[in-house]
């Protein structure tokens, strides 16, 4: 719903920094009202950090330029404010305060890191990801993902650790918009067998949070007790249930929907009818029935779901895209044809899982080409597989093994690192991030495997624009019951790889987006916000791109080695505007960077003394824009 321009705090970008939690204060900015309406708003870009002091913190030097219809121009700075770090003890849990990023088991107890026998402590995720800002019964809440913990206390990489989400109630100053933590608690996933790696997510128009479960375990490999998949899922079951026998790969790889009740408690369901794959994000289109998905990894697939009823993803039809390439310029372009995988309900798919169905119950396999078998290569397995669906197992294949089944039907399983998705309602466009345009998206010569995508390598990635249309038909010439089915996609913002590392360790142009990940769109500012997950930029950034003026502006820098996550434009609040954004795993891979512009040892030391290296992630916000509906058309 459109709102009048109002006085108050505006943009808030959730991020974090090394300064103590709750230390910053917001700034007020007052602007003329409707007697002098806003003509346009643009972001004035900040420079990339060039000193150790700036490389180790989350900060902005960006500005906002407001032009009014009478010609008046006002320029104001964006200002950073911190909310909390994932290591901050803000969560109320069974009578004690625990860190925001601590996972809990099926009984609600914090999961303990015992890697150093004489120093047990709670695990703390250094990877906060998706945020939703939701107002229920007059109270404001933030739901945040905690994707994983990078290392245990002994310095080992962690495998099979249950993940978590935190519900944080925040107090919002009605005059300034400043946010402060009231209290927080962990969200209980015990009724859906726990939570696998939650990456990005989205907020529905009806006030629920759609999460994700990324990098689903390979159910075929799980049947081999010596496999990594078997190790990860059984480790998860032991830590979560306290019982390895409850390990089941088909419990994970779904979309959880979280509702907040008026009393502040939560309700969690997993939507099994939306299909199982490496869910990066589920983004609902304006019809509140159609959804698009990011499928993260190599040899991934573009999926679309059309629900039977609005606002209800418990029953619907799942489709997979076939990409028909039309150009290799500017990141590439192609037409999209949709292949129907099947229709089902959450109850039907859950029954298949609860019956103990295994991969070997669904598919016949061959270790070489054979009559009746088709060669496929998907993210489910890094190898070429020769598969055939067993009679009567089509529905199980479509929803438990959506990518493998889609490939058997001819869908394109060659996308790479398909990440964030957002939608521009007015223009009927969606935007999708391909973080690394390489690997399976280049021309490949694999005997018997289709090769639909043959694009030049762009290691720093591409943000694509998708046309959304109605009246489309699937591959069997049946009408798709959606007005928002993507028909075409083309490169919009393209990264620029450098031939060699610059003095700051960047291997992609720091003045262009490298490895886009999180995307969110502000409809009343015509602005696409992009967060980076880049190994090619030493410091990752958040960018603002005006789709009308085509102006790209850097508006936030996060600590060296950290990823900019949790991006979410919140436009619907009266007197306040927020752009949520987190950071995770600061300092990751810093030791491998070729940095000469500053003293690398001093940089690493400053990271350790400040935010730490892969110890915590954070949440905070920026202020500086007028709030309310900024549209003047």
N, C-alpha and C positions, 0 to 999 in steps of 0.2 A: 504494500500500500504506500502511495506517495505521501510525503509529509512536507509541511512548509519549512523553509529555512529557519533555523532557530539558533539562539545564542548558546554557546557552551563548548566544552571540549569536543574534539573531533576525532582525528585519526589516532588509533592506538595500535601500535604494532607490538605484539607479544614477542619478546625475545629475552635474553638474559645476559648477564655480564658478571665480572668477577667481584663487583662491589657487594657489600652485605645486603641480604634480602630486606626489602621494605625501606631502604634508605633514601630513595629518591622521592621528589615531590613533583606533581604535575604543574603545568603552567596554564593559566587561563588565557584565552584569546577571544576578544569580543569583536563582532563584525556587524556592519550595517544590516538591517533586516529588509523586509519585502519592499520598502520604499526605494531601495537601491539593490535590485536583484543581481545575483551573480551571473556573469556571462560565461566564464570558463575558469577552470582550475588547472594548473600545471605544476609538475614537480621540477624543481631545479636540482640537478644531480650533484651528489657529493663526489669528492675525489676518492680513489682507492687508498687504503692506508699505506703510509710510507715509513712509519716509525715503529719501533718495537712496542711503545706504549699503546699505539692504536691497533697494532696487529693482534694483540692479546685480549682485546675487549670487544664488547658489542656496543656500537655507537652509531650516531648519524651526524653528519654536517649538512644534510640535505635541507632544502627550503621548499616552501609552497608559495606559489604566486597566484593570487586571486585577482581576477579582473572583473569589475562590475560593469553593468550595462551603461552607466554614465561615463565610463572611461577611467574611473578611479582604479588604481592598482595598489594592492597591499601585499607585501612579501613577509612571510613569517617563517621562523625556523621550526623544524621538527625537533622534538625534545624526547630524550630517552628516559624511561622510568622502569625500574626493575620490580617484578612481582615476587617470584620465588625461583629457587633452584631445585632440581630433582633430589638433591641431598638434604634439603631443608626439612626438618621434622615438623610438618604441618598436618599430617594425617592422624586422625583419631582412630585407633584400632585396639579394641579390647582393653580399654583403660590405659593405653600408653600412646605417646606420640611417636610415629615412625616417619622416615623420610618419604617424600611424595612419590619417589620412583621405586619403592620397595614392592616386589610381587608378593602375593599371598597364595596359600594353597587352598584346597577345596574346603577346608574347615575354617578358613579365614585367618590362619596364622602366617606371620611373615616367614618367607623361605630363607633359610640360613646358609650362608657361605661357610663351609667347613674346610676349605682348601688349605688353610693354615691351621693345623689341628688345635694349637693352644690359643688361637685368637678367632673364635667364631664370631661372625657378625652378619647382619642382614644384607642380602644383595640389594644394590641400588643401581637402577638403570641410569646410564649416562645418555639415554636416547629418547627424550620426550619428542613426540611427533604430533599427530593431528590434534586440533582443538575444535570444539564447538562452544559457542556462547549461547546459552539458552535461558530464557526467562520463564519461570513457572510460578504461579501464585504470588506474583510480585517480588520474587527473589531471583537473583542472577547467579547462574552456575557456569563453570567451565569444565567440560569433559576433556581430558587429555590422555593421549596414548603414551605408554612407556614401552618402546619397541623391543629393547633387549638390553642386556648388560654386556659390555664389550669384553671385559676381563674379570676373572675372579681375583681374590686377594693374593693368590700365589703368582699372578701374572699370566695365567693360562687363558686361552680363548674358551669361552663357555659354550657348551652344546646342550640343547634340550632344556633350557630354562623357561618355565612358564612366564608369560608376559602379563601386563596389567593395564588397567585404566584407573584414573583418579577423578572423582567428582569433587570439585572445589567450589564452595559457595563464596562469592565475592560481594563486598559492599561497594556500591557505586555512588559517589558523591553527585547529587543531582545538579549542583551548580557547576562543578569543575569536571565531572566525569572521571575523577581519579578512582582507581580500583585498589582495594585492599582485601587480603584474605580474611574471611570470617572463620571458616573451618573447612576441612577436607576429609574425605573418606575413600577407601578403595571400593571399586565396583565388583560385586560378587558374580562370577561366571560359573559357579559350581553346577548350576542347572543345565549348562551346555558343555560340560566336560573341560572347562578351562578355556584359556585364550592363547592361541598361537600368535606368533609375531605380528602385532598390529602396526601397520605402516600408516598410510594416509587415511583420511576419512572425509565425511561431508556432513552438513547440517541440512535436514529437510525443512521444507516450508511449513510443516506442521509441528516443528519443535522437537524432533527426535534426532539422535546422532547415529549415523551409519558408519561403523568401524570397518575393519578389514583384518584378514589373516593372510599374510604374504608368505611366499616360498613354501607352499604346501609340501608335506613330506611325500616322497615317491612311494606309492602303495605297492608298486611292483617290486622295488628294491627291498621294501620292508619284509617281504617274505623270505629274504636271505638274512639270517641272524648275524652275519659278519658285515653287513652293510652299514653305511653311515646313517641311512634312514632308520634302520632298526635301532641303532644306538640312540639317535636323537629322540625318537618317539618314546622309547622305554625310559630314557632319562627323564623326559617330561612327566611320564606317568608316575615314576617313583617320587619325583619332587612334588607333584601336584596331588595325586591320590594317595601316595605312600604305598603304591601297589603296581609293580611293573606289568602284572597280568591284564591291567586295564588299558594297555597301550593299543591304540587303533589309529592308523594314519587318516582314516576317513572321518574322524572327529574334527579335523582341522582343514582350513582352506576355504572358509565361508565368510559371509557378511553378517556380523552381529548388529542388531539395532537396539539402541539403548533409549528407554523412555524414563523421564524423571517424573515422579508422582508429586502431587501437591505437598505431601509431607516431607519431600526431599529424598525419599528412597527411590531406588531404581528398579527397572524391569528389563531383563535381557532376553532376547530371542536370537537364534541364528537362522538366517534365511537360506535353507538348503535348496530351494527351487531356483535360486539365482546362479547355481553352478559352482563347482569347486575348481579353483585354479589359484594362481598367485595374486590374490586380490590386493592391489595397491590402493584402490579407491572405487567406490560406487557413487557416481554423480547422477542425481535425478534431474530429468528435464522439466521444463515448465508445465507440462501436462500432468505431472505428478504420477505418471504411470511408466514412462520410458526411463531407462537408466543405462548409462555407459560405464565401462570399467577400465581401469588401468590393470595390466597384467605384467608384473615386473619380472625381469630375468631375460635370458636369451631364448630365442625361438618361442616367443610368446604370441598371443592371439588377441584380436580385438573382439570383445563380446558386447552384446546388447540384450537387455531384458525388457519385455513389455508385460506389465502386470495386468491381471484380469480386471482389477478394480483400482481406482485412485487411492493413493496413500496406503496400499496394502500389498506388501511384497511376499506374501505367503503363498501365492499362486500366480503363475504366469508362463510366458514362452521365452525360451532362451535361444539366441541367435549368435552365430559367429561370422565374421567378415571374410570375404575374399577380396584381396587388394588387386586391382587391375591398374598397373602403373601406366601413367600417361606422360610423365616428365621426370628427368633426373636433375633439373635445375633448381637452385635455391632450396635445397633440402629434399626435393622430390614432390611428386603429386600423383594422385591416382583416384580412380572411381572405386566405390565400395558396393559389393553385392552381398546380400545377407543370406546366409544358409541357416535354415531352421534346424536346431538340434532336437527340440522337443518341448512339450508342455508338461508341467508337473506342479505339485504342491509341496510345501515344506513337510507335511505329514507323510506323503508318499515317499519322499527321498529319505527322510529320517528312518522310516520303517525298513528301507533297504539296508541302511547302515546298521541299525539295531539288530537285524537278522544275522549280522556277522559276515556280511558279504566281503569277499577278498578280491583283489585284482584278478587272480587266476580263475575266479568264478565268472568274470565278465569277458575276458579276452582269451582267445587262443593266440599263441606266439610261435614264431619261427626264428631261428638264428640266421637265416639266409632267405633270399627271395624264393617264394614258393607259390603255386597256384592258390588263388583265393585270399592271399595275404597282400596287404599294401604297406609300402615303405613310408614311414613318417619319422620326422625329427621334431620333437617338441621340448619345451622346458621341463616336462615331467621326467625326462631322461636325457642325458647328454649324448646318448648314442642313437643311431638309426635303429628303429624298431620295425619289425614285420608283424603286423597285428591283424586280427579278424575278430569281430564281435560274435560271441556265442549266441545261439538262437534264444530269443526271449529276453536278452539282457541289454537291449537298446536303451531303455530308460536309465538303467544303472550306468551305462557307458556315458550317456549324454550329460548326466548331472554329477556323477562322482569322478568322471574322467573327461571333463568337458573339452579340454584341449586335445587329447588323444582322439576322441570321437570326432571333433570338428575337423581335425586333419584327415581322418579317414573319409569324411564327406567332401573334402576339397577346400576347406577354409585355409586361410594363410596363417601359417605358424612360424613367421619369419620376423616378426617385430622384435626389437631389442630394447630393454630398459624402458618399457612403456609405463610412464609414471602418472603425474597429476592430470586431472581433467577439471574443467570448469565451463560454465555456459554464459553466453551473452544473450539474454532473453529478447531484447529488442531487435537485434540483428539476426536472430535464429542461427547463431554460430556457436560451436563448441571449440574449445582449445585443448590440445593434448600434448604432453611433453614426452618426447623421445630423448632421454637423457644422454645416451651414447648412440649415435647413428653409425654403427659398425657391426662386426660379427655377422649375425644371420641376416642383416639388412643389405649386405653387399652381395654381389654375384657369387654364387657358390656352385660347384660342380659335384653334386652328390648323386650317385647313380640311383635312379628310381624315385628321388624325392623332388617334389615340385619346387620351383624357384621363382615365385611371383615378384619378390622385391629384389631389385638389382640397382642399388643406389651407391653413389660415391661415398667413401668413408668420411664422416665428420665426427671426430672423436669428442668434440665439445657439444654435440647434440643440436637438436632442432625442436622448436615449438611449432606445432601444426595447427592450422585452422580447419574446422570441419563444417561443411554445409549441412543444415538440418532441414529435412523435408518430409511432407506427408505423401500419401498416394504411392508409396513404394511397394514393390512386390518382392517376395523372396525368390530363391533360386528355382523353386517349383511353380512360380507364377501365381502364388497365393498372396493376397493383400496382407501387408503388415499393418496391424491396428495401432499405428502411431503417427503423430504429426511431426515427430522429431527424430526420425531415423537418419543417421548420417549417410549422405550420398557421395560426397567427394571429400578429399583432404589434400591440403597443400602446405608447403613450408611457409611459415610466417616470420619467425625470428631464427636466424641461423648463427651458430657459434663460429668462431674463427680460430682454427688451430695454428699454433706457432711452430715454425720449423725447429726451434730449440728453446730451451728454458730462458726466460728473461731473468733479470737480476733478483727478482723477488720469488723466483721459483715457479712462476706461471708458465704453463705450456699452452695456454689459450689466451687470446687477447683479453686483458682485464677490463677493457671498455665495452665489451660485448658479453652477452649472457653465455656462460659455459655450463653445460650439463643441467638444463632446467629440470626441476623436480616438482615441487609444490606449485600449484596454480590456483588463483582465486580471482574472481571478477567482481568489480564494483559497477553495477549497472547505472547508477546515477552519476558516476564520474567517468564512465566510458573507459575505465582503466583496468588493464590486466596486470595483476601482480604476480611476479615470478620469483620463487626461491631456488637457490642453486644447491645441488649435491655434486660438487665438482672436486675431482682430484687434480684438475687442470688449473684451478685457481687456488693459490695458497690460502687466501681469505675468501670465503663464499659471501655472496651478496643477495639482498632482496632488491628487485627492480620493479619500477612502475612503467608500464607501456600504455600510452593513450592510443586506443585503436582508431580514433578519428584523426588526430594530428600526427600519428606515427612517431611521437617523441618517446625515447627510451631514457629513463633516469635511474641512476643508482641511489637507493634511499636508505640502505642499512648495510653495515658490515658486521659479520660475526667473527668470533675468535679463529685464529689460524687453525686449519685442519677440521673445523666444525662444519656441519651441514645446517643449512637454513631450512627448518621444518615448521609444521603446524600452521601454515599460512591460511588465514580465513578472513575475508572482508565481512564485517558486520555492519550493515547499513540501516537496519530496521529500527534502531532504538531512538527514542526521542531524546534530544539534548546531548547525545554522545555518538561517536563513531569509532569503531575499532577495526584494526587489521591485525589479527592474531598471528604471531609467528614465534616459533621456538628455535633453539639450536641444540644440536646433539654432538656427542663424541669429540669435544675440542682437543686439538693436538694430534689427531689421528694422522698417521703417515707423514708427520712433520719431519722425522729423521731422514726420510728419503728425498726431501726437497733440495734442489741445488740453489741455495740462497746466498747471494754475495752482497746485496744492497745493504743489509744489516748483519750484525754479528749473529750467526745462526745459534751458537752455543748460548749467547745471552738471551736470544729469543726463546729457546727451549726452557731456559732457567726461569724466565719471566712467566712462561705458561705454567710451570710447575708450582711456582710461588703464588700465582694468582688463581685462576680458575681450576688449575690442575690439568693433567693430561688424561683424557678418557676416564675422568672421575665423576663428572656430573654434567647435566645439561640444564637448560634454563628457560624461564618464561618471564616476560616483561612487556612493556608497551611504550610507544611513542605518542606524544600529543602534538597538536599544531594546526588542525583544520577546522573550519566551521562544520557543524553537524547538521543532520536532517537531510531532506531531499534537496540535492543541488541542481537538479534538472531545471532548466529555464525554458525549455521548448514547450 
